[in-house]
C-alpha cells in the first residue's frame, strides 16, 4: 500500500493541475444591470462560444493523472473598487462582521427535514413513546458565517418606525454581535445586519433577533442599559 501511495504522490507531482487566472473588467453604465454585465463578461472570457462549457472541458491537455479531461473547475470572485473615495484594503469586499461560529441548526422546511434520517431529520415509528409516529427533527452543529460581496449604500436602518443612522447602527452592532467593528465602511455594517437577520434553523439566533428587533421597546442604541444575548 505504501508503495502505491508513493507512486500516486509522484504522479501528482509530475502532472500538476493546470491553473489559469483570467481577469475580467466591467464598468457599469448609469442604467445597466451590473450583475448581468459581469455574467456576460465571465461567459465571454471563460466559456466556449459553441458549447457554453468552461474552456478546457474534455480536452486531453487538461487530463490530470489519467483522471479524464472533463474535470474543469472555475473559481470566480468579485472585487468592487471605490468610485467616490480613495480605495483602501479594509474597505474592499468581501466583508464579514462576525467570524465563524458553531450553532445547533434545525433543517425546518427543507428536503432534509422531510426525509427521515437525512440531514439531521429522523422519523420515529409508532412504537416510540409519546409522539404517535410524528417526525422528530434533530439539530446538527453547523458552522455559520456570512459575507457581503457587493451592495448599495447603507445610510440608515428602521426599527419600529424610527430611523437610525449608520454610525449609531455600527456602535449598536458591536454590542449586539459582541464583535468589534471590522471596518468603518457602510458595507461592513451590512454584513453585521445580515448576521443579525439571518436566523433560519437556529433557536439561539432567532431569539437574539426577536429580542433586538421585534419587542415593543426594541431600539438601536450604542450603549444599552443591559447586555444583549449574543450566543
N, C-alpha and C positions, 0 to 999 in steps of 0.2 A: 504493500500500500504506500509506504513512504517513497518508494521508487517512482510509482505512478504520479504521486503528488508533486514530486520534484520535476518530473517531465512536464506536467501541466504548467507548473510555475515558469519553467524555462520557455515553454511555448508562448505564455503570456508576455514574457519579457521580449521575445523575439518578434512578436506580432502585436504591438500595442494598438488599441483602438485609434482610428483616425479622428482627430478633433479639428474642427474648423470654425473659427469665430467670424461672424458676419455682423457688421454694424449697419443698421438702417436708420436714416434720419427722416423725421417727419416734422413739417412745420404746419401747424393748423391755421386755417383761414378764419375769418371772423364768424362765418356762419356755416362751418362744416363740422362734421362729427369726427372728433379726434380718434375715437375707438375704431371707427370704420377705416380711417386712413391708415392707422397702424396695422390693422389686419391685412388690408390690401397690399401694403408695402412688404410686410413679412412674407406673404404668399408669393409675391413677385420675386423677392430676393432669395427665397429658400426652397421653393417648390417647383416641380416640373410643370411647364405650361400645358403639357399634353395630358398628364395623369392627375396632377394635383398632389402627388406624393412628394415627400421630402427628397431632395436631390441625394442620390446615392442609394436609394431603395433598390434592393435586389441586384446590385452590381457587384461583380467579383472583387473589385479592388477594395470594397468595404467589408469583405468577409474577414472575420477575426477568429482565429483558432478553429477553422472548419465549422464555425457556428452558423453559416448561412449568411447571405447578403441582405436579408430582409430586416436585420437588426439595426435600425437607424433611429436615433432619438434626437429630439430637438429641445433645447432649454432656452426659454425666452424670458427676458427681463425688460423692464421699462424704467427709464430714468427721466425725470422731468427737471428741466433747468429753469431757474427763476427768470422772469421777464421784467419784473418791476423793481428788483433789488439785486444786490450782489449775491451770487450763489455761494453757499457755504456747505461744508461737509455735513454738519448736523441738520441742515435744512433740506437735505436731499432725500428723496424717497428710496426705499420704503421706510415707513415709520412704525414704531412699536412703543407703547407706553409701558404696559406690564409685561414682565418676562413670562416664560413658560411656567405654568403651574398645573398640578395634577388635581382633578376633581372626580368625584363619583358621578358618572353620567348615565342617564337612562335614555334608551332609544325609543321614546314615545313617538307614535305617528309615523314610524319608518318601517321599511320592509323587514328590518332585523327584529323588530318587536312583534311583528305579526306571525313570525315563524318560530316555533318552539325550539330552544336550544341554539339559536343563531344570534350572534351579536349581542349576547347578554340576555336575550329573552328566553324564557323556559316555560313550557306548558306542563302543568301537573295533571295527573289523572284524577278520575272521580273518587278514587280511593283516598286521596290526600285529605287530611283533616281540615275542615273548616272553610274550604274555598269552592266546593261544588264543581271542580273541574275548571275553574276560571284560570286564565293565563296570568302568570306572575312574571313581571318584567324585572329582571335583576340588574343592578348597576355594574358598570365597569369603571375602573380607574383609568382616566384618559388625560393625556397632556393637552392643555388648552393654551393657545396663544393666537393673537390677532395682529395682522399687519395691514397698513394702509399703503397702497401703491400709487394712487393718483386721486385727486379730489378737486372740488371747487373751494371757494373761500368759506371760512368758518368765523363769523363775526359775533354771533350771539346764540344762546340756547334758551328755549322757553320751558318753564316749569310752572304748571298751574296758572297759566295765563300771565305770567310775569317773565320779562325778558332779562337775561343776564349776559353781560359782555364776555368775550372770550378770556380776558385776563382774570376775571373772577372765576370763570369756569376752570381755568388751569389750576388755580390755588385749591379749589374745591376737589378736583380730581386727585390731587396729591393726598388728600385726606381719605377720600372715598376708596381709592385703589391702593392706598398705603405704599405708594411708589413715588419717588421724586420725579418732577417733570423732566423728561429726557431732552427736550429742546423747546425753545420759545416759539417756534413757528406754529401757526394755527393747525397745520396738518397733524402734528403730534397730538394736539388736543382732540382731534377727530379720532385718532387711534385709541385714546383714553375713553372717549364716549362709546366706542364700539365695544371695548372691554366691559363697560357697564351695561350696555343694552343687549349684548348677545348672550342669552341665558338659557336657551332651549336645552332641555335634558338635564339641567343641574338645579337641584333644590337650593343649594347654597347661593349660586349666582342669582337665581330668581328672587330669593329672599332679599339679597342686597339691593337688587333693582327696585323691588316693591318698597322697601324702607326709604330708599333715597329719592324716589320719583313719584310714587303713587299715593302717599298719605296726604291727608288734608293740610298738614303743616310742612310738607316737603318743600325745601327751598335750596338754592345754591348759596353756599356760604364758605368762604375760605378758612374761617376759624370757628368751627362748630362748637357748641357748648358741650356736647357729649361725643365720644368717638363713634364712627360708623363701623358696622360689621363688615370686615373685609375678607373673611375666609369662609 
